[in-house]
Amino acid sequence: MIERHHDYEGRLPLAYRNQEFLDSPDARSLRIISEYLYPLAHFRKERIHDTVVFFGSARLLEMGPLGRYYDEARELARRLTKWSDSLENSTRRFVVCSGGGPGIMEAANRGARDAGGKTVGLNIGLPFEQRPNPFVTPELNFEFHYFFMRKFWFAYLAKGLVVFPGGFGTLDELTEILTLVQTQKLMKRMVIVLYGTSFWKEIINFEALVRHGMISGEDLELFHFADDVDTAFHLLETGLTEHYVQAEPGLPGIAKSRV
């Protein structure tokens, strides 16, 4: 039960300034909608049209045994940002976006900043691993409480997706996006690149899913594999140019998609 604290003049506080109420179960819907409206306002102000999202493990560190993935994610993000900035009417197109934490997320944000571009971080409050990295553009650095609202912003703005090796979180994010694309809940074309062919084919036996009738053979065309920066960049540049640069050049504001 929420106590009714009075101010020094004996007046009741306004509901939207009552922190005790805002933190209560009764105000959960307000907290959820704030995680929609707050990023929306910032994306509009910064004129972010769409993003290329990088998923991957927080444990793939620059100096670790698999540090090449960090280096390659950083270089890919740098090249994508440089390419986007070279487009005619390119303002805030294909902005690199990550989960805002360490590892592959940090590498992606860092690469975009290397190229002098803005970059988005959609962080999540976790008891370990997840801390904001210093390379996210401050105006585009968000912290979420609700996983599903964070996922909404990943999916809603994304026109491209690069998925580096990762654990439960990366698998969850990848399969959710694939499901949305497969079921056409995302009413747009998405360029999806799985980076690290041997890893992904060992972790997910896509051919077995087809063989057992769990997905169709056509579903394997929803994504591509890449093992180096050149290949991944070519897939993204080609797909984004075909589906968006030539189809809808220079559109301002926030991308429209149904999710």
Beta strands, then each sheet from edge to edge (+ up, - down):
strand 1: 51-55
strand 2: 95-98
strand 3: 119-124
strand 4: 141-144
strand 5: 158-163
strand 6: 191-195
strand 7: 224-226
sheet 1: 4+ 3+ 2+ 1+ 5+ 6+ 7+
end
